Amino acid sequence: MASKSIKMALADMLEDLSKQDFDKFRHHLLDRRQEPRVRRNRVEGKNFLDIADVLVSTFTETKALEVALEILRQMGCNGDADRLADDVKVAGGSSAKPGPSETKHFVDKHKVELIKRVSNIGPILDELWDHDVLQQEVYDKIRALSTNQQKMRELFAGPLRASGACKDVFYQLLESNEPYLIKDLKMKDD
């Protein structure tokens, strides 16, 4: 199989989106608050090939893949995100999921313990929402769950799958809201 670039995988994924999801994707891309920002005139009225070009030229191929996966997950298009990650992985491009040689993020490494032991979830959710890691409807959905474990599982199933940047923000919030838990987990790493 010929190797497919990340840019081509992005274009294929964007082409496969419904018109409504494609429009949503463009809207989310414009709404990103992290730098670099995408200007409206670069995406309005553009097709899937143009948007793939904008992603790669704005963020670089690897970062464009992360941004696209993050946006797809925010939109609830988890299947499309998984297919994109698998497509890039199969094609020989860089993988969006860590391989055995890559170190796992602290949050991923301690997922089970975090689900069991995080007790101060309310302020963490509030700050994730304030940092735009959670959209309003996802925030409301998670807040409505009855146990801390359910809330943590939902975080791991959705927003924390999106990107390393989301995990970094979550980790910082854990350090400030659950310092003893993080200290204990770090000691287990040593």
CNS distance restraints for C-alpha pairs under 8 A (distance, minus, plus):
assign (resid   1 and name CA) (resid  91 and name CA) 7.56 0.50 0.50
assign (resid   2 and name CA) (resid  91 and name CA) 7.32 0.50 0.50
assign (resid   3 and name CA) (resid  91 and name CA) 4.91 0.50 0.50
assign (resid   3 and name CA) (resid  92 and name CA) 5.90 0.50 0.50
assign (resid   3 and name CA) (resid  93 and name CA) 7.38 0.50 0.50
assign (resid   4 and name CA) (resid   8 and name CA) 6.19 0.50 0.50
assign (resid   4 and name CA) (resid   9 and name CA) 6.60 0.50 0.50
assign (resid   4 and name CA) (resid  88 and name CA) 7.23 0.50 0.50
assign (resid   4 and name CA) (resid  91 and name CA) 5.25 0.50 0.50
assign (resid   4 and name CA) (resid  92 and name CA) 7.25 0.50 0.50
assign (resid   4 and name CA) (resid  93 and name CA) 7.05 0.50 0.50
assign (resid   5 and name CA) (resid   9 and name CA) 6.29 0.50 0.50
assign (resid   5 and name CA) (resid  88 and name CA) 7.47 0.50 0.50
assign (resid   5 and name CA) (resid  91 and name CA) 7.61 0.50 0.50
assign (resid   5 and name CA) (resid  93 and name CA) 6.34 0.50 0.50
assign (resid   6 and name CA) (resid  10 and name CA) 6.05 0.50 0.50
assign (resid   6 and name CA) (resid  61 and name CA) 6.04 0.50 0.50
assign (resid   6 and name CA) (resid  62 and name CA) 7.46 0.50 0.50
assign (resid   6 and name CA) (resid  65 and name CA) 6.92 0.50 0.50
assign (resid   6 and name CA) (resid  88 and name CA) 6.18 0.50 0.50
assign (resid   6 and name CA) (resid  93 and name CA) 6.46 0.50 0.50
assign (resid   6 and name CA) (resid  94 and name CA) 7.94 0.50 0.50
assign (resid   7 and name CA) (resid  11 and name CA) 6.22 0.50 0.50
assign (resid   7 and name CA) (resid  52 and name CA) 5.97 0.50 0.50
assign (resid   7 and name CA) (resid  53 and name CA) 7.14 0.50 0.50
assign (resid   7 and name CA) (resid  56 and name CA) 6.54 0.50 0.50
assign (resid   7 and name CA) (resid  61 and name CA) 6.56 0.50 0.50
assign (resid   8 and name CA) (resid  12 and name CA) 6.12 0.50 0.50
assign (resid   8 and name CA) (resid  52 and name CA) 7.66 0.50 0.50
assign (resid   9 and name CA) (resid  13 and name CA) 6.15 0.50 0.50
assign (resid   9 and name CA) (resid  84 and name CA) 6.67 0.50 0.50
assign (resid   9 and name CA) (resid  87 and name CA) 6.68 0.50 0.50
assign (resid   9 and name CA) (resid  88 and name CA) 6.40 0.50 0.50
assign (resid  10 and name CA) (resid  14 and name CA) 6.10 0.50 0.50
assign (resid  10 and name CA) (resid  52 and name CA) 5.78 0.50 0.50
assign (resid  10 and name CA) (resid  65 and name CA) 7.33 0.50 0.50
assign (resid  10 and name CA) (resid  68 and name CA) 7.75 0.50 0.50
assign (resid  10 and name CA) (resid  84 and name CA) 7.20 0.50 0.50
assign (resid  11 and name CA) (resid  15 and name CA) 6.06 0.50 0.50
assign (resid  11 and name CA) (resid  48 and name CA) 5.67 0.50 0.50
assign (resid  11 and name CA) (resid  49 and name CA) 5.41 0.50 0.50
assign (resid  11 and name CA) (resid  51 and name CA) 7.62 0.50 0.50
assign (resid  11 and name CA) (resid  52 and name CA) 5.24 0.50 0.50
assign (resid  12 and name CA) (resid  16 and name CA) 6.29 0.50 0.50
assign (resid  12 and name CA) (resid  48 and name CA) 7.98 0.50 0.50
assign (resid  13 and name CA) (resid  17 and name CA) 6.57 0.50 0.50
assign (resid  13 and name CA) (resid  80 and name CA) 7.15 0.50 0.50
assign (resid  13 and name CA) (resid  84 and name CA) 6.40 0.50 0.50
assign (resid  14 and name CA) (resid  22 and name CA) 6.55 0.50 0.50
assign (resid  14 and name CA) (resid  48 and name CA) 5.38 0.50 0.50
assign (resid  14 and name CA) (resid  52 and name CA) 7.75 0.50 0.50
assign (resid  15 and name CA) (resid  48 and name CA) 5.58 0.50 0.50
assign (resid  17 and name CA) (resid  21 and name CA) 5.74 0.50 0.50
assign (resid  17 and name CA) (resid  22 and name CA) 5.55 0.50 0.50
assign (resid  18 and name CA) (resid  22 and name CA) 5.98 0.50 0.50
assign (resid  19 and name CA) (resid  23 and name CA) 6.12 0.50 0.50
assign (resid  20 and name CA) (resid  24 and name CA) 6.19 0.50 0.50
assign (resid  21 and name CA) (resid  25 and name CA) 6.00 0.50 0.50
assign (resid  22 and name CA) (resid  26 and name CA) 6.35 0.50 0.50
assign (resid  23 and name CA) (resid  27 and name CA) 6.23 0.50 0.50
assign (resid  24 and name CA) (resid  28 and name CA) 6.11 0.50 0.50
assign (resid  24 and name CA) (resid  75 and name CA) 7.55 0.50 0.50
assign (resid  25 and name CA) (resid  29 and name CA) 6.12 0.50 0.50
assign (resid  25 and name CA) (resid  71 and name CA) 6.68 0.50 0.50
assign (resid  25 and name CA) (resid  72 and name CA) 7.15 0.50 0.50
assign (resid  25 and name CA) (resid  75 and name CA) 7.61 0.50 0.50
assign (resid  26 and name CA) (resid  30 and name CA) 6.35 0.50 0.50
assign (resid  26 and name CA) (resid  43 and name CA) 6.57 0.50 0.50
assign (resid  26 and name CA) (resid  44 and name CA) 7.87 0.50 0.50
assign (resid  26 and name CA) (resid  51 and name CA) 7.93 0.50 0.50
assign (resid  27 and name CA) (resid  31 and name CA) 6.20 0.50 0.50
assign (resid  28 and name CA) (resid  32 and name CA) 6.33 0.50 0.50
assign (resid  28 and name CA) (resid  71 and name CA) 6.42 0.50 0.50
assign (resid  29 and name CA) (resid  38 and name CA) 6.91 0.50 0.50
assign (resid  29 and name CA) (resid  71 and name CA) 7.16 0.50 0.50
assign (resid  30 and name CA) (resid  37 and name CA) 7.21 0.50 0.50
assign (resid  30 and name CA) (resid  38 and name CA) 5.69 0.50 0.50
assign (resid  30 and name CA) (resid  39 and name CA) 6.77 0.50 0.50
assign (resid  30 and name CA) (resid  40 and name CA) 6.46 0.50 0.50
assign (resid  32 and name CA) (resid  37 and name CA) 6.67 0.50 0.50
assign (resid  32 and name CA) (resid  38 and name CA) 7.98 0.50 0.50
assign (resid  33 and name CA) (resid  37 and name CA) 6.84 0.50 0.50
assign (resid  36 and name CA) (resid  58 and name CA) 6.98 0.50 0.50
assign (resid  36 and name CA) (resid  59 and name CA) 7.31 0.50 0.50
assign (resid  38 and name CA) (resid  42 and name CA) 7.04 0.50 0.50
assign (resid  38 and name CA) (resid  43 and name CA) 7.99 0.50 0.50
assign (resid  38 and name CA) (resid  58 and name CA) 7.35 0.50 0.50
assign (resid  39 and name CA) (resid  43 and name CA) 7.30 0.50 0.50
assign (resid  40 and name CA) (resid  44 and name CA) 5.96 0.50 0.50
assign (resid  42 and name CA) (resid  46 and name CA) 7.52 0.50 0.50
assign (resid  42 and name CA) (resid  51 and name CA) 7.99 0.50 0.50
assign (resid  42 and name CA) (resid  54 and name CA) 6.99 0.50 0.50
assign (resid  43 and name CA) (resid  50 and name CA) 7.62 0.50 0.50
assign (resid  43 and name CA) (resid  51 and name CA) 6.31 0.50 0.50
assign (resid  43 and name CA) (resid  54 and name CA) 7.67 0.50 0.50
assign (resid  46 and name CA) (resid  50 and name CA) 5.72 0.50 0.50
assign (resid  46 and name CA) (resid  51 and name CA) 6.55 0.50 0.50
assign (resid  47 and name CA) (resid  51 and name CA) 6.32 0.50 0.50
assign (resid  48 and name CA) (resid  52 and name CA) 6.19 0.50 0.50
assign (resid  49 and name CA) (resid  53 and name CA) 6.27 0.50 0.50
assign (resid  50 and name CA) (resid  54 and name CA) 6.20 0.50 0.50
assign (resid  51 and name CA) (resid  55 and name CA) 6.13 0.50 0.50
assign (resid  52 and name CA) (resid  56 and name CA) 6.31 0.50 0.50
assign (resid  53 and name CA) (resid  57 and name CA) 5.93 0.50 0.50
assign (resid  54 and name CA) (resid  58 and name CA) 5.81 0.50 0.50
assign (resid  55 and name CA) (resid  59 and name CA) 5.90 0.50 0.50
assign (resid  55 and name CA) (resid  60 and name CA) 7.38 0.50 0.50
assign (resid  55 and name CA) (resid  61 and name CA) 7.71 0.50 0.50
assign (resid  55 and name CA) (resid  64 and name CA) 5.24 0.50 0.50
assign (resid  56 and name CA) (resid  60 and name CA) 4.70 0.50 0.50
assign (resid  56 and name CA) (resid  61 and name CA) 4.97 0.50 0.50
assign (resid  56 and name CA) (resid  63 and name CA) 7.91 0.50 0.50
assign (resid  56 and name CA) (resid  64 and name CA) 5.46 0.50 0.50
assign (resid  57 and name CA) (resid  61 and name CA) 7.92 0.50 0.50
assign (resid  58 and name CA) (resid  64 and name CA) 7.72 0.50 0.50
assign (resid  59 and name CA) (resid  63 and name CA) 5.32 0.50 0.50
assign (resid  59 and name CA) (resid  64 and name CA) 5.13 0.50 0.50
assign (resid  60 and name CA) (resid  64 and name CA) 5.77 0.50 0.50
assign (resid  61 and name CA) (resid  65 and name CA) 6.28 0.50 0.50
assign (resid  62 and name CA) (resid  66 and name CA) 6.60 0.50 0.50
assign (resid  62 and name CA) (resid  94 and name CA) 7.15 0.50 0.50
assign (resid  63 and name CA) (resid  67 and name CA) 6.13 0.50 0.50
assign (resid  64 and name CA) (resid  68 and name CA) 6.04 0.50 0.50
assign (resid  65 and name CA) (resid  69 and name CA) 6.13 0.50 0.50
assign (resid  65 and name CA) (resid  96 and name CA) 7.30 0.50 0.50
assign (resid  66 and name CA) (resid  70 and name CA) 6.07 0.50 0.50
assign (resid  66 and name CA) (resid  96 and name CA) 6.97 0.50 0.50
assign (resid  66 and name CA) (resid 162 and name CA) 7.62 0.50 0.50
assign (resid  66 and name CA) (resid 163 and name CA) 6.01 0.50 0.50
assign (resid  67 and name CA) (resid  71 and name CA) 6.16 0.50 0.50
assign (resid  67 and name CA) (resid 163 and name CA) 7.63 0.50 0.50
assign (resid  68 and name CA) (resid  72 and name CA) 6.10 0.50 0.50
assign (resid  68 and name CA) (resid  81 and name CA) 7.85 0.50 0.50
assign (resid  69 and name CA) (resid  73 and name CA) 6.17 0.50 0.50
assign (resid  69 and name CA) (resid  81 and name CA) 5.30 0.50 0.50
assign (resid  69 and name CA) (resid  84 and name CA) 7.73 0.50 0.50
assign (resid  69 and name CA) (resid  85 and name CA) 7.74 0.50 0.50
assign (resid  69 and name CA) (resid 162 and name CA) 5.89 0.50 0.50
assign (resid  69 and name CA) (resid 163 and name CA) 7.20 0.50 0.50
assign (resid  70 and name CA) (resid  74 and name CA) 6.21 0.50 0.50
assign (resid  70 and name CA) (resid 159 and name CA) 7.94 0.50 0.50
assign (resid  70 and name CA) (resid 161 and name CA) 7.96 0.50 0.50
assign (resid  70 and name CA) (resid 162 and name CA) 4.25 0.50 0.50
assign (resid  70 and name CA) (resid 163 and name CA) 5.73 0.50 0.50
assign (resid  71 and name CA) (resid  75 and name CA) 6.20 0.50 0.50
assign (resid  71 and name CA) (resid 162 and name CA) 7.65 0.50 0.50
assign (resid  72 and name CA) (resid  76 and name CA) 6.32 0.50 0.50
assign (resid  72 and name CA) (resid  77 and name CA) 5.01 0.50 0.50
assign (resid  72 and name CA) (resid  78 and name CA) 6.41 0.50 0.50
assign (resid  72 and name CA) (resid  80 and name CA) 7.02 0.50 0.50
assign (resid  72 and name CA) (resid  81 and name CA) 5.74 0.50 0.50
assign (resid  73 and name CA) (resid  77 and name CA) 5.46 0.50 0.50
assign (resid  73 and name CA) (resid  78 and name CA) 5.20 0.50 0.50
assign (resid  73 and name CA) (resid  81 and name CA) 6.61 0.50 0.50
assign (resid  73 and name CA) (resid 158 and name CA) 6.64 0.50 0.50
assign (resid  73 and name CA) (resid 159 and name CA) 6.80 0.50 0.50
assign (resid  73 and name CA) (resid 161 and name CA) 7.61 0.50 0.50
assign (resid  73 and name CA) (resid 162 and name CA) 5.77 0.50 0.50
assign (resid  74 and name CA) (resid 134 and name CA) 7.75 0.50 0.50
assign (resid  74 and name CA) (resid 135 and name CA) 7.19 0.50 0.50
assign (resid  74 and name CA) (resid 158 and name CA) 7.78 0.50 0.50
assign (resid  74 and name CA) (resid 159 and name CA) 6.80 0.50 0.50
assign (resid  74 and name CA) (resid 162 and name CA) 7.58 0.50 0.50
assign (resid  77 and name CA) (resid  81 and name CA) 6.34 0.50 0.50
assign (resid  78 and name CA) (resid  82 and name CA) 6.08 0.50 0.50
assign (resid  79 and name CA) (resid  83 and name CA) 6.16 0.50 0.50
assign (resid  80 and name CA) (resid  84 and name CA) 6.11 0.50 0.50
assign (resid  81 and name CA) (resid  85 and name CA) 6.20 0.50 0.50
assign (resid  82 and name CA) (resid  86 and name CA) 6.06 0.50 0.50
assign (resid  83 and name CA) (resid  87 and name CA) 5.82 0.50 0.50
assign (resid  84 and name CA) (resid  88 and name CA) 6.22 0.50 0.50
assign (resid  85 and name CA) (resid  89 and name CA) 6.15 0.50 0.50
assign (resid  85 and name CA) (resid  95 and name CA) 6.64 0.50 0.50
assign (resid  85 and name CA) (resid  96 and name CA) 5.51 0.50 0.50
assign (resid  85 and name CA) (resid  97 and name CA) 7.30 0.50 0.50
assign (resid  86 and name CA) (resid  90 and name CA) 5.91 0.50 0.50
assign (resid  86 and name CA) (resid  95 and name CA) 7.83 0.50 0.50
assign (resid  87 and name CA) (resid  91 and name CA) 5.96 0.50 0.50
assign (resid  88 and name CA) (resid  92 and name CA) 6.41 0.50 0.50
assign (resid  88 and name CA) (resid  93 and name CA) 5.13 0.50 0.50
assign (resid  88 and name CA) (resid  94 and name CA) 6.62 0.50 0.50
assign (resid  88 and name CA) (resid  95 and name CA) 6.25 0.50 0.50
assign (resid  88 and name CA) (resid  96 and name CA) 7.75 0.50 0.50
assign (resid  89 and name CA) (resid  93 and name CA) 5.68 0.50 0.50
assign (resid  89 and name CA) (resid  94 and name CA) 6.31 0.50 0.50
assign (resid  89 and name CA) (resid  95 and name CA) 4.83 0.50 0.50
assign (resid  89 and name CA) (resid  96 and name CA) 7.41 0.50 0.50
assign (resid  95 and name CA) (resid  99 and name CA) 7.51 0.50 0.50
assign (resid  98 and name CA) (resid 102 and name CA) 5.58 0.50 0.50
assign (resid  98 and name CA) (resid 103 and name CA) 7.20 0.50 0.50
assign (resid  98 and name CA) (resid 104 and name CA) 6.65 0.50 0.50
assign (resid 104 and name CA) (resid 108 and name CA) 6.25 0.50 0.50
assign (resid 104 and name CA) (resid 109 and name CA) 5.90 0.50 0.50
assign (resid 105 and name CA) (resid 109 and name CA) 6.10 0.50 0.50
assign (resid 105 and name CA) (resid 164 and name CA) 7.73 0.50 0.50
assign (resid 105 and name CA) (resid 167 and name CA) 7.71 0.50 0.50
assign (resid 106 and name CA) (resid 110 and name CA) 6.20 0.50 0.50
assign (resid 106 and name CA) (resid 171 and name CA) 7.74 0.50 0.50
assign (resid 107 and name CA) (resid 111 and name CA) 5.78 0.50 0.50
assign (resid 107 and name CA) (resid 114 and name CA) 7.81 0.50 0.50
assign (resid 107 and name CA) (resid 167 and name CA) 6.54 0.50 0.50
assign (resid 107 and name CA) (resid 171 and name CA) 6.61 0.50 0.50
assign (resid 110 and name CA) (resid 114 and name CA) 6.02 0.50 0.50
assign (resid 110 and name CA) (resid 185 and name CA) 7.42 0.50 0.50
assign (resid 111 and name CA) (resid 115 and name CA) 6.12 0.50 0.50
assign (resid 111 and name CA) (resid 156 and name CA) 7.91 0.50 0.50
assign (resid 112 and name CA) (resid 116 and name CA) 6.31 0.50 0.50
assign (resid 113 and name CA) (resid 117 and name CA) 5.87 0.50 0.50
assign (resid 114 and name CA) (resid 118 and name CA) 5.43 0.50 0.50
assign (resid 114 and name CA) (resid 152 and name CA) 7.61 0.50 0.50
assign (resid 115 and name CA) (resid 148 and name CA) 7.73 0.50 0.50
assign (resid 115 and name CA) (resid 149 and name CA) 5.29 0.50 0.50
assign (resid 115 and name CA) (resid 152 and name CA) 5.28 0.50 0.50
assign (resid 115 and name CA) (resid 153 and name CA) 6.35 0.50 0.50
assign (resid 116 and name CA) (resid 149 and name CA) 6.03 0.50 0.50
assign (resid 117 and name CA) (resid 181 and name CA) 7.57 0.50 0.50
assign (resid 118 and name CA) (resid 148 and name CA) 7.11 0.50 0.50
assign (resid 118 and name CA) (resid 149 and name CA) 7.83 0.50 0.50
assign (resid 118 and name CA) (resid 152 and name CA) 7.83 0.50 0.50
assign (resid 118 and name CA) (resid 178 and name CA) 7.14 0.50 0.50
assign (resid 118 and name CA) (resid 181 and name CA) 7.64 0.50 0.50
assign (resid 119 and name CA) (resid 148 and name CA) 6.37 0.50 0.50
assign (resid 119 and name CA) (resid 178 and name CA) 7.96 0.50 0.50
assign (resid 120 and name CA) (resid 124 and name CA) 7.01 0.50 0.50
assign (resid 120 and name CA) (resid 177 and name CA) 6.61 0.50 0.50
assign (resid 120 and name CA) (resid 178 and name CA) 6.94 0.50 0.50
assign (resid 121 and name CA) (resid 125 and name CA) 6.09 0.50 0.50
assign (resid 121 and name CA) (resid 148 and name CA) 6.55 0.50 0.50
assign (resid 121 and name CA) (resid 151 and name CA) 7.78 0.50 0.50
assign (resid 121 and name CA) (resid 152 and name CA) 7.89 0.50 0.50
assign (resid 122 and name CA) (resid 126 and name CA) 6.31 0.50 0.50
assign (resid 122 and name CA) (resid 143 and name CA) 7.69 0.50 0.50
assign (resid 123 and name CA) (resid 127 and name CA) 6.17 0.50 0.50
assign (resid 123 and name CA) (resid 177 and name CA) 7.59 0.50 0.50
assign (resid 124 and name CA) (resid 128 and name CA) 6.09 0.50 0.50
assign (resid 124 and name CA) (resid 170 and name CA) 7.70 0.50 0.50
assign (resid 124 and name CA) (resid 173 and name CA) 6.09 0.50 0.50
assign (resid 124 and name CA) (resid 174 and name CA) 7.23 0.50 0.50
assign (resid 124 and name CA) (resid 177 and name CA) 7.05 0.50 0.50
assign (resid 125 and name CA) (resid 129 and name CA) 6.15 0.50 0.50
assign (resid 125 and name CA) (resid 139 and name CA) 7.03 0.50 0.50
assign (resid 125 and name CA) (resid 143 and name CA) 7.79 0.50 0.50
assign (resid 126 and name CA) (resid 130 and name CA) 6.16 0.50 0.50
assign (resid 127 and name CA) (resid 131 and name CA) 6.01 0.50 0.50
assign (resid 127 and name CA) (resid 173 and name CA) 7.51 0.50 0.50
assign (resid 128 and name CA) (resid 132 and name CA) 6.27 0.50 0.50
assign (resid 128 and name CA) (resid 133 and name CA) 5.16 0.50 0.50
assign (resid 128 and name CA) (resid 134 and name CA) 5.80 0.50 0.50
assign (resid 128 and name CA) (resid 169 and name CA) 7.51 0.50 0.50
assign (resid 128 and name CA) (resid 170 and name CA) 7.04 0.50 0.50
assign (resid 129 and name CA) (resid 133 and name CA) 5.77 0.50 0.50
assign (resid 129 and name CA) (resid 134 and name CA) 4.65 0.50 0.50
assign (resid 129 and name CA) (resid 135 and name CA) 6.47 0.50 0.50
assign (resid 129 and name CA) (resid 136 and name CA) 7.15 0.50 0.50
assign (resid 129 and name CA) (resid 139 and name CA) 6.60 0.50 0.50
assign (resid 130 and name CA) (resid 134 and name CA) 7.95 0.50 0.50
assign (resid 131 and name CA) (resid 169 and name CA) 7.99 0.50 0.50
assign (resid 133 and name CA) (resid 159 and name CA) 6.83 0.50 0.50
assign (resid 133 and name CA) (resid 166 and name CA) 6.07 0.50 0.50
assign (resid 134 and name CA) (resid 138 and name CA) 6.11 0.50 0.50
assign (resid 134 and name CA) (resid 139 and name CA) 5.80 0.50 0.50
assign (resid 134 and name CA) (resid 159 and name CA) 6.65 0.50 0.50
assign (resid 135 and name CA) (resid 139 and name CA) 6.07 0.50 0.50
assign (resid 136 and name CA) (resid 140 and name CA) 6.13 0.50 0.50
assign (resid 137 and name CA) (resid 141 and name CA) 6.09 0.50 0.50
assign (resid 138 and name CA) (resid 142 and name CA) 6.14 0.50 0.50
assign (resid 139 and name CA) (resid 143 and name CA) 6.07 0.50 0.50
assign (resid 140 and name CA) (resid 144 and name CA) 6.19 0.50 0.50
assign (resid 141 and name CA) (resid 145 and name CA) 6.93 0.50 0.50
assign (resid 142 and name CA) (resid 151 and name CA) 5.43 0.50 0.50
assign (resid 142 and name CA) (resid 154 and name CA) 6.64 0.50 0.50
assign (resid 142 and name CA) (resid 155 and name CA) 7.57 0.50 0.50
assign (resid 143 and name CA) (resid 151 and name CA) 7.12 0.50 0.50
assign (resid 145 and name CA) (resid 150 and name CA) 6.32 0.50 0.50
assign (resid 145 and name CA) (resid 151 and name CA) 6.03 0.50 0.50
assign (resid 146 and name CA) (resid 150 and name CA) 7.04 0.50 0.50
assign (resid 146 and name CA) (resid 151 and name CA) 7.72 0.50 0.50
assign (resid 147 and name CA) (resid 151 and name CA) 6.40 0.50 0.50
assign (resid 148 and name CA) (resid 152 and name CA) 6.14 0.50 0.50
assign (resid 149 and name CA) (resid 153 and name CA) 6.11 0.50 0.50
assign (resid 150 and name CA) (resid 154 and name CA) 6.17 0.50 0.50
assign (resid 151 and name CA) (resid 155 and name CA) 6.28 0.50 0.50
assign (resid 152 and name CA) (resid 156 and name CA) 6.27 0.50 0.50
assign (resid 153 and name CA) (resid 157 and name CA) 6.05 0.50 0.50
assign (resid 154 and name CA) (resid 158 and name CA) 6.16 0.50 0.50
assign (resid 155 and name CA) (resid 159 and name CA) 5.66 0.50 0.50
assign (resid 155 and name CA) (resid 160 and name CA) 5.88 0.50 0.50
assign (resid 156 and name CA) (resid 160 and name CA) 4.97 0.50 0.50
assign (resid 156 and name CA) (resid 161 and name CA) 6.24 0.50 0.50
assign (resid 157 and name CA) (resid 161 and name CA) 6.42 0.50 0.50
assign (resid 158 and name CA) (resid 162 and name CA) 7.03 0.50 0.50
assign (resid 159 and name CA) (resid 166 and name CA) 7.12 0.50 0.50
assign (resid 160 and name CA) (resid 164 and name CA) 7.98 0.50 0.50
assign (resid 160 and name CA) (resid 166 and name CA) 5.91 0.50 0.50
assign (resid 160 and name CA) (resid 167 and name CA) 5.76 0.50 0.50
assign (resid 162 and name CA) (resid 166 and name CA) 6.84 0.50 0.50
assign (resid 163 and name CA) (resid 167 and name CA) 6.64 0.50 0.50
assign (resid 164 and name CA) (resid 168 and name CA) 6.07 0.50 0.50
assign (resid 165 and name CA) (resid 169 and name CA) 6.38 0.50 0.50
assign (resid 166 and name CA) (resid 170 and name CA) 6.19 0.50 0.50
assign (resid 167 and name CA) (resid 171 and name CA) 5.99 0.50 0.50
assign (resid 168 and name CA) (resid 172 and name CA) 6.29 0.50 0.50
assign (resid 169 and name CA) (resid 173 and name CA) 6.29 0.50 0.50
assign (resid 170 and name CA) (resid 174 and name CA) 6.15 0.50 0.50
assign (resid 171 and name CA) (resid 175 and name CA) 6.22 0.50 0.50
assign (resid 172 and name CA) (resid 176 and name CA) 6.50 0.50 0.50
assign (resid 173 and name CA) (resid 177 and name CA) 5.95 0.50 0.50
assign (resid 173 and name CA) (resid 178 and name CA) 7.93 0.50 0.50
assign (resid 174 and name CA) (resid 178 and name CA) 5.05 0.50 0.50
assign (resid 174 and name CA) (resid 179 and name CA) 6.79 0.50 0.50
assign (resid 174 and name CA) (resid 182 and name CA) 7.05 0.50 0.50
assign (resid 175 and name CA) (resid 179 and name CA) 4.82 0.50 0.50
assign (resid 175 and name CA) (resid 182 and name CA) 6.16 0.50 0.50
assign (resid 178 and name CA) (resid 182 and name CA) 6.35 0.50 0.50
assign (resid 179 and name CA) (resid 183 and name CA) 6.07 0.50 0.50
assign (resid 180 and name CA) (resid 184 and name CA) 6.11 0.50 0.50
assign (resid 181 and name CA) (resid 185 and name CA) 6.23 0.50 0.50
assign (resid 182 and name CA) (resid 186 and name CA) 6.05 0.50 0.50
assign (resid 183 and name CA) (resid 187 and name CA) 6.27 0.50 0.50
assign (resid 184 and name CA) (resid 188 and name CA) 6.55 0.50 0.50
assign (resid 185 and name CA) (resid 189 and name CA) 6.60 0.50 0.50
assign (resid 186 and name CA) (resid 190 and name CA) 6.75 0.50 0.50
